[in-house]
Amino acid sequence: MLGEWEVTATVRETCSRASKEFSGPLMMKHVGLCTQDGPEEKTVNCAFGCRPRRIDCMATLSVAGEDCTYSASLSDA
């Protein structure tokens, strides 16, 4: 469950006229009740950005060589 993980990231900002992008390491620490022998910790790479004129955002997490990508757009509502 995601609520059992503490997430901390340190990211750098890269700006252009069309978008803002952030990237850097993200530390995931399992703090759930089923933790045995101390908390499990994972470090992954994260990258996310937004295009302010379109209000689109995208995030990518790279875990063990696999990329997980999420995207979202602001609706008219």
Backbone hydrogen bonds, N-H to C=O, Kabsch-Sander energy under -0.5 kcal/mol:
donor,donor_aa,acceptor,acceptor_aa,energy
4,E,1,M,-1.8
5,W,2,L,-1.8
6,E,29,K,-3.2
8,T,27,M,-2.3
10,T,25,P,-2.0
12,R,23,S,-2.9
14,T,21,E,-3.4
16,S,19,S,-2.4
20,K,50,C,-2.2
21,E,14,T,-2.9
22,F,48,F,-3.3
23,S,12,R,-1.6
24,G,46,C,-2.1
26,L,44,V,-3.2
27,M,8,T,-3.6
28,M,26,L,-0.5
28,M,42,K,-3.7
29,K,6,E,-2.6
30,H,40,E,-3.3
31,V,4,E,-3.4
31,V,29,K,-0.5
32,G,4,E,-0.7
35,T,32,G,-1.4
42,K,28,M,-2.9
44,V,26,L,-2.9
45,N,62,S,-1.4
46,C,24,G,-2.6
47,A,60,T,-2.0
48,F,22,F,-2.6
49,G,58,M,-2.1
50,C,20,K,-2.2
51,R,56,D,-2.1
54,R,51,R,-0.8
55,I,51,R,-2.2
56,D,51,R,-1.0
57,C,72,A,-2.8
58,M,49,G,-2.0
59,A,70,Y,-2.8
60,T,47,A,-3.2
61,L,68,C,-2.7
62,S,45,N,-2.7
63,V,61,L,-0.6
63,V,66,E,-2.8
66,E,63,V,-2.1
68,C,61,L,-2.9
69,T,67,D,-0.5
70,Y,59,A,-3.1
72,A,57,C,-2.6
74,L,55,I,-1.7
